[in-house]
Amino acid sequence: MTFGNMNHKSRSETPRPLNAVRYALLLALIILFAASAALAQRDRLIGDLQGESNVSPYVRETARVMGIVTARIKNGFFIQVADSSADKNQATSDGIFVFTNTEPDEGGATVGNMVSVTGTVTEFMPRNGQSSLSVTELSMTKGKDFIQVLSKGNPLPKPVVLTPSDFLSGMIDQLERYEGMRVQVLEMTAISPTDGRVIGTASSESNGVFFGVLTGTPRPFREPGLDLYDFLFLTDKEKEAMKKTYPKLGPFDSNPERIKVETAAQTGSKALDVSTFAEIKNVTGVLHYANRCYSILTDPDNKPPVAVVARIEPLPAPKPDQFLIAGMNLENFFDDVDDPANATDEVVPTEALEKRMKKISTAVRVYMQMPDVVGVVEAENLAVLKRLAEKINADAVMGGKPDPKYEAHLVEGNDGRGIDNGFLVKSSRVKVVEVKQFGKDDKYKNPVKNEDAFLNDRPPLMLRFSLEDPKTKDQAGFTVIVNHLKSFVGYSDAKIQDDVRLKKKLQSEFLAKLVQQRQKADPAERIALVGDFNMYQFDDGITDLIGTIKGKPAGKDAVLISSEDLVESDLIDLVDLINIGQRYSYSFDGNAQVLDHVIINEQMKKHIAGFAYARLNADFPERDRGDANKVQRYSDHDPAVAYFTIADATKK
């Protein structure tokens, strides 16, 4: 450059004057550099960066903002303008998240510090969550952007108290105007328990995360239809095509009244463990957004009072002329034996296995009223299921009850982790006629890998049995089929969803055809389907698996992937017969939902006497898993229990 030559000229040289062209070019470079520097130092208000819509008007601009540090998390911190400097615009947030990628600098990003921060305005959206709202952030680059402390020990801005009026619109972005700000809920009701990480199947670690609603708001349930997020983020062309092709496809609003509460997210905070229905007061922290939900990251010193209202109640005892059929997800019920033939075999410490068997035994004996037949899913093998049966029998005798003489039945399937379907049968009362597995060798074409794969990872397992009528002494025969259909994992993952959705559809059709074949061969056969079907009692806009199994599939104009009606004599899902508030067996992201069903045919309907879920797992915190003295949380699913009369109800 000219400057370099001039600085190093020899004493004998005479400086050469710049010509007009070179001078103009140099001047332009200087102006451009000055403009870039000014842009990097341009001051903005936080409210300006947030804007009045979901996306900042200054995306990709480098800006400097000023505010009080209100919270620190592992990859950044939050700042908010002082109360005296708020912009008074109710449509814009006065807080923002500053992304640092690593633990933020303690010297600068200390809670209470008034700071100025430079960074790039971004709209963050995780790679695996493209159908989601974005979060307005100020992203800092190490070595380029910086924090300057202006003062220390400032009082934090007063939290905005969330009220029912903030949720009136029912829109998924209704809390956008508070994004990054301090908020408070005076009275909250938990709608799901605190979650956590399972360690070795028998112990766990709390993550401090639960969901709640403002007290007085009804508990949110998963409802029929396509999740609103999956629809909103389609292109206009895709939306128009969908309306024409699927005019009866309805939306599920995603329950925007839910609030996630993360009690261990802020640096220095500790997890709060609650059960569903707990009443919690004065929940205070910063409002963040992730995974299609607004979250309150509670302050480290926020110790809200909690009133626990969830109780465990045994189901009613059956009458002498009744019998019980149950479906029970044991959630990764592995044994303590190393299987050399299985490279991925999970070996549970003996003490941990004994702890789980104690909890399950208590559940079966005390709270489920010792069903005559229990269809179990997620048991590793016959040996461990036999050990569980022996434990239940021994505990019953020790407790002064007659020996139920439970016997275990299990047939190995195709699951990669080695979990299978099986039965616990009370042989003191039940006579086993036949145990048979269906569809183990059936295959389908995986559309993603373009190769054949097993259709049924956990093939349906049938039990035919008989019971003696205490009045007539006649033997009455019944059929139970236990099922564990493919999970939702990958259901909305663009890379593999075509395979996951197809497999779930084909599995439901396989089961529907199986029932149809049996009903056609013997119209008098009494059939009950139990287990974890991994689908709601209605369509989700994508598929209608339970409708297919019942013989009442949603039409081609109502779901993206439809099935034909394969069952002539339709089946009945017992969950449809109970109180609406009890229609759940599982909780996911604060949405109560049914995954575990008992589905019966018309012949079995003549014997139905009742149905309920034993509330042992879905409403209790993951932390309880490791407590052998508590029955709850041996699994994440509530068991389904159906009551039947032995005699034909129509003959009474």
Helices and strands as residue ranges (DSSP letters): H 2-7, H 20-40, H 46-50, E 62-73, E 76-80, G 83-85, E 95-99, E 114-124, E 135-139, E 147-151, E 160-161, G 164-167, G 176-178, E 182-190, E 196-199, E 203-206, E 209-214, E 226-227, H 228-232, H 236-245, E 251-252, E 259-262, E 279-290, E 293-298, E 306-307, E 322-333, H 350-362, I 363-367, E 373-379, H 382-398, E 406-410, E 420-426, E 431-437, E 443-446, E 451-454, E 461-468, E 475-484, H 497-521, E 527-532, H 545-550, E 572-573, G 574-577, G 580-582, E 586-588, E 591-593, E 596-600, H 602-605, E 608-613, G 622-626, E 640-645, G 649-651
